[in-house]
Amino acid sequence: MSQPFRLSVPDADLDLLHKKLDLTRFPDELDGAGWDYGVPLADVKRLVAHWKHGFDWRKSEAEINKLDMYTTDIQVDGFDKLNIHYVHQKSEVPNAIPLLFVHGWPGHFLEVRKLLPYLTSSSPDHPSFHVVAPSLPGFGFSEAPHKPGFAGYQYAEVVHKLMLSLGYNEYVYQGGDFGHTIGVFVVNKYGNTHVKAWHSNLPVYRIPTFFSNPLLFLELLTMPFNKYIRDKVQTSLRIRKKEFGYFMVQSTKPQTIGYSFADSPVGLLAWIYEKLVAASDNYPWTDDEVLEWISIYWHARAGPAASARIYYELTRGNEASDMFEGTSWTSVPLGVAHFPGERISLPKSWAHMLGKVVQESFHEKGGHFAAFEAPEALAGDLRKMFGKGGPAYGVVSGKDGY
Amino acid sequence: MSDFPVKEYPFTIHVPDADLDLLQRKLDSTRLPDELELDGSQQWTYGTPLSSIKRLVARWREGYDWRKSEAEINKLPMYTRDISVDNFGTLNIHYVHQRSNVLDAIPLLFVHGWPGHFLEVRKLLPLLTEESADHPSFHVVAVSLPGYAFSEAPTKPGFGAPQFAEVFNKLMISLGYEEYVYQGGDWAHVLGIRAANMYGGRHIKAWHTNCPITKPKLSTILAHPSLIPRILASPFVKDAREAYATSKRYLSLECAYMKEQETRPQTLGYSLADSPVGLLAWIYEKLVAWSDDYPWTDDEVLEWVSIYWFSRAGPAASLRIYYEMSHGGTGDFFHGTQWIPIPTGVSYFPGEIVRLPKSWTRLLGNVVYQVEHDQGGHFAAHEVPERLACDLRKMFGRGGPAFGVVPGRSGYSLKKN
């Protein structure tokens, strides 16, 4: 049964955090290093100082508590039941479209915050949604799995059963980062029967092979002669080389780095802040925004180490050829959004490897954390896709959003 | 030792009380993560197990005595010396210098890697310096790499292989060892290749490695056509297949630390500088994974990690070698190195983390000595010092392939019994 959830970090936890902050020991830094070696010392020192003296967690907490939040127990086959935290914001429009919004790493449920007013507001000009935004197991204020093997289909089962438990037998899905990856599993297992359409702002999937998609494969063969494709693939490969240390660490040794995440506020801050800056599109992060974001990890119910395990589980400890093992193309209508700041960006035609693309949008601004950086744009995509005259209008029976 | 003509500046470690207090307060505020329920054989699957860390942290908080370690380490003959490096100014370098009673002992430079340090030489010292009619003796210099233990760290980017090699050579020459031999594994192996390229023949007369890896260049292969049939036969040779499997496993499962350290050493550095348990877990994982069932005691581990925790430049500085040597993760460590003409000795230890097929070793250099062991891992000098010492004695002793490489320093006493 679902219960209302009110965030209240114990005083003892805040005391420990501040004690640790006071004991912070900083490393040195090379002259003129800039961002080359990692997060610059000046940034980290400034953020730590603000965390100690300026950032007011209780204020953040009070604001977060204005959201409609709940917890409920969800049972996943083969695993113990998990207590799942989620936001459930209903629209005043009774026939609003149920929408499941799923975050990734280092994201969290609060990424939905700026979208909520756009998605739930009522208007004759655009559809409305009832929005459900869970904390994935092991993230935010959801319990973490206790046993190994909690992988793509397990995450999919949790979020799907959450929707069912709220009476949403049919719904639509939106996600980026792991929200996208889990979306692939969700539509593979529950697509068409329950998930009537989905939207992704990080539409990556497999590289085309001759057998999986001959036309795209032939296009890939033209790569040496096709500058557009070459540039895209080369940029992605270069980024993979330079920015995937975290990915390899978290997909092979999440426990080892977990000790640092759990014990060192500055260590956790640097690790995540690096991605907040690198993956966003010149988003003007304020220090309070950053610290609130990091705090969701620091004060996470299962601790910050648990969230790293999703990398291990979805790559089978880096033994899998890709994160999408066990999935394939589905006919569930798919909308994709391309944001310029997104660092991994494959040729747009490859999205057709994923699913039946019914809408594709290209934005001038915004990056990896699209819902946070460019909520209006992302909401615009969803309104267009599901609105009257849109390619997925009325997909959920009896709930067209008006 | 009193007849050693060169002035040296003795060094003793004395970690300030304030630093010990800070460590204690941090340990007392440790916050540990959770862990998945794993059965016995799966304990290490996701990384360092919680039970090990809990035990080690408890010992570190209460029981392990750094001052006792410090006093023992201070019994070693340690010194520091200013070494100037082109374009990098002067670095104050920490080293151990143990002379043999044998005047004409062979000067040997011992270099460590990551997560190693100068103390890896400790068990070797008595074995290498002792006098005997049956085996050669060495004067041993064991340097702390810039940015490690009690050596200063470089302050600007670009301190790579040529700079490390320059430090090694200048240190030895400053001690009066114009001609010497070199021993190392891990980074010391990679840097040794560069040192041998730069100073081989003139200063470095021979070298030995316990971690013989390289990235064979086509030009090297073509320059040694006699090796081609053996290289081509590799897939059909059991040793080569095993080597390939070990290396493949390492690359997919065990080298995440390297990717992070090559690309974002500063980001990782915040954790390692700030969190004793974070540093402990990060290093301990390698001490166990890379050694050959070595029976680490908790105090041994804590002493080892303490060298990093209390290092002069802090633990983050030690990571930068990965960045510099790989050009921020875009290049390979062996770039710019050449086949080594000076006598090269190789020891194969079964627990070594990555290795080439033995038929490829000759792509490294003029291999005059090779031996395969059935025990010992990556930290050979610490795990199996007698074996490593024995290899060096055989390589450099009478009848050995590198006997007398250093003119006038045979390693044997001139005294007649």
Interface residues (C-beta under 8 A of the other chain):
Chain A: L16 K19 K20 L23 T24 R25 F26 P27 D28 E29 L30 D31 G32 A33 D36 Y37 G38 V39 P40 L41 V44 A144 P145 H146 K147 P148 K241 K242 E243 F244 G245 Y246 M248 V249 S251 T252 K253 P254 Q255 T256 I257 G258 Y259 S260 F261 A262 D263 S264 V266 G267 L268 L269 A270 W271 E274 A302 G303 P304 A305 A306 R309 Y312 G317 N318 E319
Chain B: L22 R25 K26 S29 T30 R31 L32 P33 D34 E35 L36 E37 L38 Q42 T45 Y46 G47 T48 P49 L50 I53 A153 P154 T155 K156 P157 S252 L253 E254 C255 A256 Y257 K259 E260 Q261 E262 T263 R264 P265 Q266 T267 L268 G269 Y270 S271 L272 A273 D274 S275 V277 G278 L280 A281 W282 E285 A313 G314 P315 A316 A317 R320 Y323 G328 G329 T330
